[in-house]
Amino acid sequence: PATDIGFLLRKNPENVHTTELSYGIATVFYPEATYNSCTVALLVEIDPVGLVRGRRDSVPDLLGHYVNDRPYAASSFLSVALNKVFTSAMSGQCKQKPELAETPLKLEATISALPCRGGEGFLRKLFQPLGYEVVCERLPLDPKFPEWGESPYFRLTLLKECLLKDLLSHLYVLIPVLDKDKHYWVNKAEVDKLLTKAKGWLPSHPEKETIVRRYLMNQRNLTEAALEKLVEEEIPAFAEQEEQAPLQEEVIEKKISLNSQRLDAVVAALKGGGAKRVLDLGCGEGRLLALLFKDKAFDEIVGMDVSHRALEIAHSRLKLERLPERRRKKIQLLHGSLLYRDKRLEGYDATALVEVIEHLDEARLSALERVVFEFARSPLIVVTTPNSEYNVRFENLKPGHFRHSDHRFEWTRSQFQAWASGIGKRFGYEAAFQPVGDNDPEVGPPTQMAVFTRPEPVPAAGVTP
């Protein structure tokens, strides 16, 4: 029954429930409670005068404390009320029906007036990556005076089949992010609160940095501390996955020497583009780095990987400790994640991602795309990935299985080309596709490669570049 949501919220649909808050009163009631549909309303009544009354500190903008949107629009007051009124639901606990807390429900959440500093586009960027269908309506500043224009407020409706605790955590974190304001002092405790409430979804969110910065009120030291902790939490998981079965793909592809052909094709593409300073992102154990290091066409090579162990192997493979200082300066190994902007990656002639993208969940690709194509933004970017259509040609690969247990996906040629074309439109690149390995007339090559280039700007008439 839809009314079972009352067990999760610990609020009987037959009653009206009130909770006193330091800034007003929160009331929970049920406008509708039937077997098929149940609506739970949370009304937060704020006393703005009571918030100011008795304050001894200097209040330079006294009028602003009495006249504001706090009683009428969703803000951090609502977030705090959600956490206090629905504590057990937000933590995923339900004593009467514990299985209900882990059951996805068809949920619809509506906020009547939500401030959004950033407009509808930013609002969608926050909720759509979390899987919500987003319906929003911008509210006029005053319906009686349309010439005043639109307000920064939206009526927002979110629809998704998910756990109630996930919906509540998303609202708790993102409401103050949209408002860019909080009614209480933000300190180090807010970092832990954010990481706890957003655990499981914030690390992979494409707007992670913006969410962290706004949630922590643009306090640089707190923002950096939070982002650093997110990286620390995520890197061990990636490293463990990387080391679980490092040779699976090689065993499957060994018969056709695909890895050698793939690396040779990447080196040729980099040389053909005239690159001198090259990034190898997701460099693994350093096979491509070794080829680039030996080639005099390249002046500087940087390899980056999320796995400490892989970097240790690359260091040993390249015998860096034995090289003279002049030679050692040619190559550098970095520890880092491709999901976070890193200024160390900027300013290079070319970037290579060899069999990397398929190790990420597709939902995380948007973060990698921004890191590589928007922020690092090398003029030449080479990407290789398996062609799933060719898998039927591998005798030792079971039907329906991926070439590596850590692969999150393996694309067909049309899927890869659609992704690459989307990259071009969003970030201003042109993609050329090349087969790697024998190009089977029916299923194509075993590996597909895209070479991304940024078109040179056309000089104005009469101007010599």
Salt bridges, closest charged atoms under 4 A:
ASP4 OD2 - LYS97 NZ 2.87
ASP57 OD2 - ARG55 NH2 2.60
ASP69 OD1 - ARG70 NH1 3.15
GLU102 OE2 - LYS165 NZ 3.15
GLU120 OE2 - ARG124 NE 2.91
GLU150 OE1 - ARG138 NE 3.84
ASP179 OD2 - ARG70 NH1 3.04
ASP179 OD1 - ARG117 NH2 3.92
ASP181 OD2 - ARG70 NH2 2.66
GLU190 OE1 - LYS182 NZ 2.82
GLU190 OE2 - LYS193 NZ 2.60
ASP192 OD1 - LYS229 NZ 3.28
GLU207 OE2 - ARG370 NH1 3.46
GLU224 OE2 - ARG220 NE 3.05
GLU234 OE2 - ARG364 NH1 2.06
GLU249 OE1 - HIS407 NE2 3.38
GLU250 OE2 - ARG287 NH2 3.12
GLU253 OE1 - ARG262 NH2 3.02
GLU253 OE2 - ARG403 NH1 2.92
GLU285 OE1 - ARG287 NH1 3.25
GLU285 OE1 - ARG317 NH2 3.78
ASP295 OD2 - LYS271 NZ 3.10
GLU300 OE1 - ARG277 NE 2.78
GLU312 OE1 - ARG309 NH1 3.38
GLU321 OE1 - HIS315 ND1 3.51
GLU321 OE2 - ARG322 NE 3.84
GLU325 OE2 - LYS329 NZ 3.94
ASP342 OD2 - ARG344 NH2 2.67
GLU346 OE2 - ARG341 NH2 3.71
GLU355 OE1 - ARG262 NH1 3.39
GLU358 OE2 - HIS407 NE2 3.92
ASP361 OD2 - ARG364 NE 3.80
ASP361 OD1 - ARG408 NE 3.08
GLU369 OE1 - ARG426 NH2 2.86
GLU374 OE1 - ARG370 NE 2.73
GLU389 OE2 - ARG413 NE 2.94
ASP406 OD2 - HIS359 ND1 2.87
ASP406 OD1 - ARG408 NH1 2.86
GLU410 OE2 - HIS407 ND1 2.63
ASP440 OD2 - ARG393 NE 2.97
GLU442 OE1 - ARG393 NH2 3.19
